[in-house]
Amino acid sequence: MKISVDEVLNCGCRNVAKENKCRENQSMPDGGNWSDLSKCELLQRINELGFAAYDLQLFLDTHRDCKEALELYKSLSFTYRAAKNEYEARFAPLNAMSSSDKTPFEWVSDNLAWPWQKEGEV
């Protein structure tokens, strides 16, 4: 059975460059951009990509020689990083390791309140 990105997540990895099969995944399947998504939509997409990549990682633990799964894992991982980078550039770090090394420490700074501290914002 052939595994494709579209079957797993419909990410649109159809037109690929020879040197980097994941390059096209920086854009959305319908030709849109990550910047077109709302905060909630982008976070949902990041969660979906992370789940699919982790699931493939577990598959690869027991199927080390499956080239299709490895290519799909690389593609999903690249797409995950692109979505995560967009989210963090527009909104806030998703975890402490993604925060900047500037003082004050961004992860707990006043301008980046915790979700429960932001009334009415989703």
Secondary structure, 3 states (H helix, E strand, C coil): CCCCHHHHCCCCCCCCECCECCHHHHCCCCCCCHHHCCHHHHHHHHHHHHHHHHHHHHHHHHCCCCHHHHHHHHHHHHHHHHHHHHHHHHCCCCCHHHCCCCCCCHHHCCCCCCHHHCCCCC
